[in-house]
Amino acid sequence: MGYKNPFPPARSSLQAVTDGDFKSKISQGLVAVAFKAKWCGACKVAAPMIEEEAKKYSSITTYQLDASDSS
């Protein structure tokens, strides 16, 4: 018997989340949140990797919150 990945490939990737809907969205099942900022160089480097990982796991909803737009 080989290893079976419990997280099948996803059909979609990152979804935007804002301050206004953050609490309601993260309370719905298994989620991951990627925080970013427009001015953050490391965020720009990590973005393609986060996008790729978000595509891999359909059982996890991955949100992206732009801290530059948050209060």
Salt bridges, closest charged atoms under 4 A:
ASP21 OD2 - LYS25 NZ 3.45
GLU53 OE2 - LYS56 NZ 3.06
ASP66 OD2 - LYS38 NZ 3.37
ASP69 OD1 - LYS38 NZ 2.70
